[in-house]
Amino acid sequence: MQIKGRVSTAEGRERVTVVPDSTDDLWHLTYVVEPGDLVSGDTTRRIQRDDERLRDTGGEREHLHVTLDVSDVEFHRFANRLRIGGEIVGCSREDQLGFHHTLNVEAHDELEVEKVWKPDQLDRLEEAESASERPDVAVATVEEGQAYVHTIAQYGTEEYAAITGPTGKGEYARSRSELFDELGDVLSRLDVDAIILAGPGFTKQDALDAIREAHPEAAELVTVVDTSSVGDRGVHEVLARGAVEDVQEETRIATEARLIDELTERIASGAKAAYGPEEVAKAAEYGAVEHLLVVDERLRTERGATPADASGGDWEQDVDEILRTVEQQGGDVTVFSSEFQPGQQLSNLGGIAALLRYRIQ
C-alpha cells in the first residue's frame, strides 16, 4: 500500500490518497471504506446519448473521474478486485450526477477516501504500507504420504497445493521420491522470498535432501521447523511459534495465532481473560484491559458498515467507545482477520475478547 497524501477537509474529515499494491491491500481497504465515505477514482461508464436511447444501443463506455457517496463495499478475493458502490456526487460529466455506479478497484489503482477517520483505520493503512516491504513467505508441511503448500497473506493463508496419496505398496501407491519430486516442483514455481518446511519426524529433512538435489535454488530459500501436524493445523503451529518472523519481521496472522492461543489458555485455566461484548465492555470500564482482540467483520458490522445490516450490529455496547476506552488507558488493540482460523475462533467467542491486567468479578 502506498499512502500518497493526506489533506484535512471540513468538519474533522480528512482526504487520504492511497494506491493498493496487492490483493492484501484491497482486503485492507474493505475494512477502511464505509457507507457514507466519499471515494474518488478513475473509471469507465456506459453512457447513452439522446439519439442512442431511441435505438437502445446500450451506449459506449467513456473514461470518467467520479466521486461516490459510498453505499456498499465488497472484496472479491478470487477476482483480485474491490467493488465500491454508491451514488455519483462528483463527476467529470455533470449529466451523470445522481446515478449509482460501482468502482472496480484493482491493484495499482489510485483512490481518494474522504471521511472522519477512526484511529484503527489509519493504523490499518499504515500497517498495510509497512507490510509491503516484508518478504513473501510460503509454508510447506510434509509427512509420510502427504504434503501441503500454503502461501501467507495478511488476510489469512491460502492452500496453494495439496499432494496426497498412499505410499508403500499397491497399484495406486506413490513412492516417497515421487512425493518429494512433486513437492519440489511446486516449491520451485513459487514466487516467494522464503519457504518454511515443517512437519513431524524426519520426513521433512528427507524431503529437503531431495529438493536440494532436484531444485537447488528453491532449497536455498528453505528453513526447517518441527511441528506435530501438517496442513492447516501445521501452518497454525508454524505461525503460533513465530517461525515466520525469522524471515518476516512481523506478520498479522502470526500475531493473531499467538494471541488466540494465549486467550484460549487463559479461558481454560480461569485466568485473566474476558470475552463477549458485555464482559469486555465491563473490563474496559474498570481499566483492566491489557490487550483487546476484535474481529474485523464484527467491527464493521457493529459500525453499520455492511449492506445486510446498514443500521449496525446487535451489541448493546458501542464498539468504538470500547476501543477508545482501552486506548486511553494504555491498552493494545489487535483487529483479527475473519478470513483466518484465529479470527474464526474469536468469532465463536462473540467476536471480541480481552487479555486482562487483573481478574475482575
C-alpha positions in Angstrom: 0.0 0.0 0.0 1.2 3.5 -0.8 -0.2 6.4 1.1 0.4 9.3 -1.3 -1.2 12.2 0.6 -3.4 13.3 3.5 -5.4 16.6 3.4 -7.7 17.9 6.1 -11.2 19.0 4.9 -14.3 20.3 6.7 -15.8 19.1 9.9 -13.0 16.9 11.1 -12.8 15.0 7.8 -9.6 14.0 6.0 -8.9 13.0 2.4 -6.3 10.3 2.1 -4.9 9.2 -1.3 -3.9 5.6 -1.5 -2.6 3.2 -4.1 -3.1 -0.5 -3.3 -0.2 -2.7 -4.4 -1.7 -6.2 -3.9 -4.7 -8.2 -3.1 -3.8 -7.8 0.6 -4.1 -4.1 0.2 -7.6 -4.4 -1.4 -8.7 -6.6 1.5 -7.4 -3.9 4.0 -9.5 -1.3 2.2 -12.6 -3.4 2.7 -12.4 -2.6 6.4 -11.5 1.0 5.9 -14.0 2.2 3.4 -17.6 2.5 4.9 -21.0 3.7 3.8 -21.1 7.5 3.9 -17.5 7.9 2.9 -16.6 9.8 -0.2 -14.4 7.8 -2.6 -12.9 9.2 -5.8 -11.2 7.4 -8.7 -10.9 6.8 -12.4 -13.4 4.5 -14.0 -15.4 3.8 -17.2 -19.1 4.1 -17.5 -21.6 3.2 -20.3 -23.2 6.4 -21.5 -26.1 6.8 -23.9 -26.6 9.9 -25.9 -30.1 11.1 -26.7 -30.1 9.7 -30.2 -28.8 6.3 -29.0 -31.6 5.9 -26.4 -34.1 5.8 -29.2 -32.2 2.9 -30.8 -31.4 1.1 -27.5 -27.7 0.7 -28.4 -26.6 0.4 -24.8 -24.2 3.3 -25.3 -20.4 3.5 -25.3 -18.1 3.3 -22.4 -16.3 6.6 -21.5 -13.4 7.2 -19.1 -14.6 9.3 -16.2 -13.3 10.6 -12.8 -16.1 10.1 -10.2 -16.7 10.7 -6.6 -19.1 8.3 -4.9 -21.1 8.6 -1.7 -20.4 5.1 -0.7 -23.3 2.7 0.0 -21.6 -0.7 -0.2 -18.2 -2.3 -0.3 -17.3 -5.9 -1.3 -14.0 -7.7 -1.6 -13.7 -10.3 -4.4 -10.6 -12.2 -3.4 -10.5 -14.6 -6.3 -11.0 -11.8 -8.8 -8.4 -9.7 -7.1 -10.8 -6.8 -7.0 -12.6 -4.5 -4.6 -16.0 -3.2 -5.6 -17.2 0.1 -4.1 -20.7 1.2 -5.0 -22.6 4.4 -4.4 -24.3 7.5 -5.8 -22.2 9.7 -8.1 -21.9 13.1 -6.3 -18.9 14.4 -8.3 -18.0 13.6 -11.9 -16.2 14.9 -14.9 -19.6 14.8 -16.7 -22.3 16.6 -14.8 -25.1 14.7 -16.5 -24.0 11.6 -14.6 -24.6 13.1 -11.1 -27.1 11.2 -9.0 -26.7 7.9 -10.8 -25.5 4.8 -9.0 -22.1 3.5 -10.0 -19.6 0.8 -9.0 -15.8 1.4 -8.9 -14.0 -1.9 -9.6 -10.7 -1.2 -7.8 -7.6 -3.4 -8.7 -4.0 -3.3 -7.6 -2.2 0.0 -8.6 -5.5 2.0 -9.0 -5.3 5.3 -7.2 -8.1 6.2 -4.8 -9.0 9.2 -2.6 -11.0 8.3 0.5 -12.6 11.2 2.5 -14.1 10.6 5.8 -13.9 11.1 9.6 -11.1 8.6 10.2 -11.1 6.2 13.2 -7.7 5.6 14.8 -7.7 1.9 14.0 -8.5 2.6 10.3 -5.5 4.8 9.9 -3.4 2.3 11.8 -4.6 -0.3 9.3 -3.4 1.8 6.3 0.0 2.3 7.9 0.3 -1.4 8.7 -0.5 -2.2 5.1 2.1 0.3 3.9 4.8 -1.1 6.1 3.8 -4.7 5.2 4.6 -4.1 1.5 8.3 -4.1 2.4 8.2 -7.5 4.1 9.3 -10.7 2.2 6.8 -13.1 0.8 6.7 -16.5 2.6 5.3 -19.9 1.9 4.8 -22.8 4.4 5.2 -26.4 3.2 4.2 -29.1 5.6 5.0 -32.8 4.9 4.7 -36.2 6.4 4.6 -39.7 5.0 2.1 -39.8 2.1 1.1 -36.2 2.1 2.4 -32.7 1.6 0.7 -29.3 1.6 1.9 -25.8 0.5 0.3 -22.6 1.8 1.0 -19.1 0.9 0.9 -16.4 3.7 -1.2 -13.4 3.1 -2.3 -10.6 5.5 -5.9 -11.7 5.2 -5.1 -15.3 6.0 -3.4 -18.3 4.4 -4.2 -19.9 1.1 -3.7 -23.6 0.3 -1.6 -23.4 -2.9 -1.2 -27.2 -3.3 -2.2 -30.5 -1.7 -0.2 -33.6 -2.6 -1.8 -36.7 -1.1 -1.8 -40.4 -1.8 -0.7 -43.6 -0.1 3.0 -44.6 -0.1 4.3 -48.1 0.0 2.9 -51.0 -2.0 -0.2 -51.2 -4.1 -1.5 -50.2 -7.5 -2.1 -46.6 -6.6 0.8 -46.1 -4.2 3.4 -43.5 -4.9 7.0 -43.7 -3.7 8.5 -41.2 -1.2 10.7 -40.0 -4.0 7.6 -39.2 -6.2 6.0 -37.3 -3.3 9.2 -35.3 -2.8 9.7 -34.7 -6.5 6.1 -33.3 -6.8 6.6 -31.1 -3.7 9.9 -29.8 -5.1 8.2 -29.0 -8.4 5.5 -27.0 -6.6 8.0 -25.1 -4.5 10.2 -24.2 -7.5 7.3 -22.5 -9.2 6.5 -20.2 -6.2 7.4 -16.5 -6.4 8.4 -16.1 -2.8 11.4 -14.9 -0.8 11.4 -17.7 1.8 10.0 -21.2 2.4 9.3 -22.8 5.8 9.4 -26.6 5.6 7.6 -28.2 8.5 6.2 -31.4 9.8 6.6 -34.2 12.3 9.6 -36.6 12.4 12.4 -36.9 9.9 10.3 -36.9 6.7 10.8 -33.1 6.2 14.6 -33.5 6.2 14.4 -36.3 3.7 12.2 -34.1 1.6 14.7 -31.2 1.8 17.5 -33.5 0.7 15.5 -34.5 -2.4 14.6 -30.9 -3.1 18.3 -29.8 -2.8 19.2 -32.4 -5.5 16.4 -31.5 -7.9 15.7 -27.9 -7.2 18.8 -26.3 -5.5 17.5 -22.7 -6.0 14.3 -23.5 -4.1 16.2 -25.3 -1.4 18.3 -22.2 -0.7 15.1 -20.5 0.5 14.1 -23.2 2.9 14.1 -23.1 6.7 13.1 -26.3 8.6 10.7 -26.2 11.6 9.3 -29.0 13.7 5.5 -29.3 14.0 3.2 -32.1 15.2 0.8 -31.7 12.3 0.6 -30.9 8.6 -1.9 -29.0 6.6 -3.9 -26.2 8.2 -3.0 -27.3 11.7 0.6 -27.5 10.9 0.6 -23.9 9.4 -1.1 -22.7 12.6 1.7 -24.2 14.7 4.3 -22.5 12.5 2.6 -19.2 12.9 2.0 -19.6 16.6 5.6 -20.4 17.3 6.8 -17.3 15.5 8.7 -19.2 12.8 7.5 -16.9 10.1 9.0 -14.0 12.0 12.5 -15.4 11.5 12.2 -14.4 7.8 9.5 -11.8 8.1 9.8 -9.3 10.9 6.1 -9.4 11.9 3.0 -10.8 10.2 -0.5 -10.0 11.1 -1.7 -13.6 11.3 1.3 -14.8 13.3 0.4 -12.3 15.9 -3.2 -13.4 15.8 -2.3 -17.0 16.2 -0.2 -16.3 19.3 -2.9 -14.1 20.9 -5.7 -16.5 20.3 -3.7 -19.4 21.8 -2.9 -17.2 24.9 -6.6 -16.3 25.2 -7.9 -19.8 25.0 -5.2 -21.0 27.5 -6.3 -18.2 29.9 -10.0 -19.1 29.5 -9.4 -22.8 30.1 -7.4 -22.1 33.3 -9.8 -19.4 34.6 -7.0 -16.8 34.3 -7.1 -13.1 33.4 -9.4 -13.0 30.3 -12.8 -11.7 29.2 -14.9 -12.4 26.1 -18.1 -11.3 24.6 -19.2 -7.6 24.3 -20.7 -7.3 27.7 -17.8 -8.8 29.7 -15.2 -6.8 27.6 -17.1 -3.5 28.0 -17.2 -4.1 31.7 -13.4 -4.9 31.8 -12.7 -1.8 29.8 -14.7 0.4 32.1 -12.7 -1.0 35.1 -9.4 -0.2 33.2 -8.5 -3.9 33.3 -7.9 -4.5 29.5 -4.3 -5.0 28.6 -4.9 -6.2 25.0 -8.2 -6.0 23.2 -9.0 -8.5 20.4 -11.8 -7.9 17.9 -12.7 -9.4 14.6 -12.7 -7.1 11.6 -16.0 -8.3 10.2 -17.8 -7.9 13.6 -16.2 -4.4 14.0 -17.5 -3.5 10.5 -21.0 -4.8 11.3 -21.3 -3.0 14.6 -20.3 0.2 12.9 -23.2 -0.4 10.5 -20.9 -0.8 7.5 -22.4 -3.9 5.9 -25.2 -3.7 3.3 -27.0 -6.6 5.1 -27.2 -4.6 8.3 -26.8 -1.0 7.5 -28.2 0.2 10.8 -25.5 -1.5 12.8 -25.0 -4.8 14.7 -26.8 -6.3 17.6 -24.5 -5.4 20.5 -25.9 -3.1 23.2 -22.3 -1.8 23.7 -20.7 0.8 21.5 -17.7 -0.9 20.0 -15.9 2.4 19.2 -16.4 3.5 22.8 -14.7 0.3 24.0 -11.8 0.9 21.6 -11.4 4.5 22.8 -11.5 3.5 26.4 -8.9 0.8 26.0 -6.5 3.0 24.1 -6.9 5.9 26.6 -6.0 3.5 29.3 -2.8 2.4 27.5 -4.1 -0.9 26.3 -3.2 -2.5 22.9 -5.8 -3.3 20.2 -5.5 -6.1 17.6 -8.1 -6.4 14.8 -8.3 -10.0 13.7 -8.9 -11.2 10.1 -12.2 -13.1 9.8 -10.6 -15.0 6.9 -8.1 -16.9 9.1 -8.6 -19.5 11.8 -7.7 -17.4 14.8 -10.3 -14.8 13.7 -12.9 -17.6 13.3 -12.1 -18.8 16.8 -12.6 -15.3 18.1 -15.9 -15.0 16.3 -17.1 -18.1 18.1 -16.3 -16.3 21.4 -18.6 -13.4 20.4 -16.2 -11.5 18.1 -14.4 -9.6 20.9 -12.2 -10.6 23.8 -9.5 -9.2 26.1 -6.4 -10.2 27.8 -6.7 -8.6 31.2 -4.2 -6.9 33.6 -6.1 -8.4 36.5 -9.1 -10.6 37.0 -12.5 -9.0 37.6 -15.6 -10.5 39.1 
